[in-house]
């Protein structure tokens, strides 16, 4: 056995077949044996439809057991599951379906109209499995698995699985169309799944996965509350399976549903994405769901977006005995490290990182020296992706080899501290250059969200004839706070930020637009502030 995700999962199944593996609130509960058998059935169906090793299969769904089963089914036959953002409309979907070379898709029936709108433009797509209803030309999920073998035998007609099998995660990033990050199974196992042991030394051999699980021991319950189409939720799910834990899911994020599910399933670990999920959870605990039994919680982990100090403090006040972790990482790097105590977007983010993460001075083609204060791009070497699928140009810009090691350059700018930690300034692509001064939106956003009348905010550069750009903010006020003036927000920021960082333009909206995973939609914000400066004629 190698470090192949399907092999590792099956080794856990064989060790604890009757333990619970997956629970979706309001739907079926799955034991490891049952989940394995169902994935085998769908895998046999896909094979019968001509899907095989190396083929790409789309996951166009909300959270649910079918999502997990479809991913496992693909891995079992050495096909590649492709995550699809369910918020995408026709143009984005058409691009992704074709860029990813999808030959099959498992899709929630409610997205049938969107799929139908692009079907004639996706010539490689031959097989559609519909979940939760019938679609023209599709096979309903129940019919797809009905009568199929639940055995593993016959799943590998093209040869054995390997550590080199691919796992691709599409990331929307903050600019441009989505990109597919290509991982070898072994690399994502170590870089994104903590080598099977997030709280200890990584596994050294594949057999350690099953050997480390005690069938007589109790189970922890991990609850990824972000969408499974987000890389962090996928990785959290596999980390849990690798440890023989129970995975808990809600179909979509709703703070009240999350807390009720924690109480019902006695969840121990929550994995979420930044303020967009953290603040509603904290406020629900302080308000309508005060007193809900969440005593089972041990860890609340944020990945994909950093918690502001305000929201972190809100969460911690409601969960005083829970460890709140800010994980630093990306689709291109997996896990890099944890936020150091006391750090935050407003006062500076500093991360204790793993030994493979550093700051790379890409113009000088060398890593930074600890403590030299030089600003470069955060980088990782060793277990990194192979590149972007179908995009050799961006691959060459982001991935390279140096001194016999594979490297990935991330979008974050930072400095390497003397103790080996990394201070992250912000995303280079979102940095605002105002009269030669650099402003990172995350710092300003954190200050705005500390104002008692501000529920959420995104900061972007607005066009300015004199300075090139000026700092602008798109702000969602709390209900009943309409009387708060722009001048009051500006004064609040002036007391906490250097003058050139203070927003000189405020655009108010009813709701801040974020991705389903909670990441800010910077292109949307930039367009809003540009329109405020130069209204369309």
Buried (B, 14 or more C-beta within 10 A) or exposed (E): BBBBBBBBBBBBBEBBBEBBBBBBBEEEEBBBBBBBBBBBBBBBBBBEBEBBBEBBBBBBBBBBBBBBBBBBBBBBBBBBBBBBBBBBEBEBBBBBBBBBBBBBBBBBBBBBEBBEBBBEEBEEBBBBBBBBEEBEEBBBBEEBBEEBBBEBEEBBEEEEBBBEBBBBBBBBBBEEEBBBBBBBBBBBBBBBBBBBBBEEEBBEEBEBBBEBBEEEEEBBBBBBBBBBBBBBBBBBBBBBBBBBBBBBBBBEBBBEBBBBBBBEBBBBBBBBBBBBBBBBBBBBBEEEBEEBEBEBBEBBBBBBBBBBBBBBBBBBEBBEEBEBBBBBBBBBBBBBBBBBEEBBBBEBBBBBBBEBBBBBBBEEEEBBEBEEEEBBBBBBBBBBBBBBBBBEEEBEEBBBEEEEEBBBBBBBBBBBBEEBBBBBBBBBEBBBEBEEBBBBBBBBBBBBBBBEBBBBBBBBBBBBEEBEBBBBBBBBBBEEBEEBEBEEBBEBBEEBBEEBBBBBBBBEBEEBBBBBBBBBBBBBBBEBBBEBBEEEE
